[in-house]
């Protein structure tokens, strides 16, 4: 089954994820055994403790795996945190890079379909590259007036969310 066709509910761990998890746990286990070996040597502790603590450590890793395996999954979540398709409002002119407000958050954005988009223009997110959004202007038939404006900070001129003004 391909990753793109998996729904969040049907996503399950596989051998690759288990291997990745196991390989990333080995250095910690090796360090634990080395430290325990040194402590057992220096303080004349029974060697049985070394084995018991190592076994408890391995059991801990086994118990935690079902809770953390998603962090070891190299495939992107099919409905991950993406803003692609979301609409927003330009709050600092895009020439072609500026700032847009999407879902109440300010994002750096680059206009891909034009060289300049003025403040208040409605845009749609076409792609994400890290924290930079690529946006396209919404056609005039889709554009509506903004439901709010964000007042700029008097000193910096940068819009600030604590100064949201509802119309």
Residue, then its C-alpha position, 0 to 999 in steps of 0.5 A: x500500500x502506498x503512503x499517499x493512499x493511507x488514511x491517518x486511521x489506517x497508518x501502521x508501523x512497518x519493518x522499516x520503521x521498526x528497524x529505524x527505531x531499533x538502530x536509533x536506540x542502540x547507541x543509548x543502550x551501548x552507552x548505558x552498558x558501558x557506564x554500568x560496566x564501569x560502575x560495576x568495576x569501580x564499586x564492585x557491584x554484582x554483574x547481574x545488575x548490568x544485565x537486569x538494567x539492560x533488560x529493563x532498558x530494552x523493555x522500556x524501548x519496547x513499551x514506548x515504541x507503539x507510542x512514538x513510532x510515528x516520529x520514525x516514519x519517513x513518509x509524510x502524513x497524507x493530511x499533514x500540516x499544510x496550508x496549500x489551498x488556504x486563502x489569506x490576505x496580504x498584510x505587507x505588499x508582495x514585491x514579490x516577497x512580503x507578508x500574508x495573514x493566513x488563519x490568523x497567522x503571519x507568514x512570509x510569502x512570495x507571489x508566483x503569478x505576479x510581480x506585485x500584490x498590494x495590501x488587502x489583496x486575497x491570495x491562495x497558497x499554491x506551495x510551501x517551501x519550509x516557512x516560505x509560502x508561494x501564493x497566487x492572487x485570487x480571481x476578482x470573482x472570488x475576492x471578498x472584502x477582508x473581514x478584519x484588518x490588522x493594525x500595524x505597530x506604531x514603531x515598526x509598522x509591522x502588523x501585530x495580531x494583538x491589535x486585530x480590529x474587527x469591522 
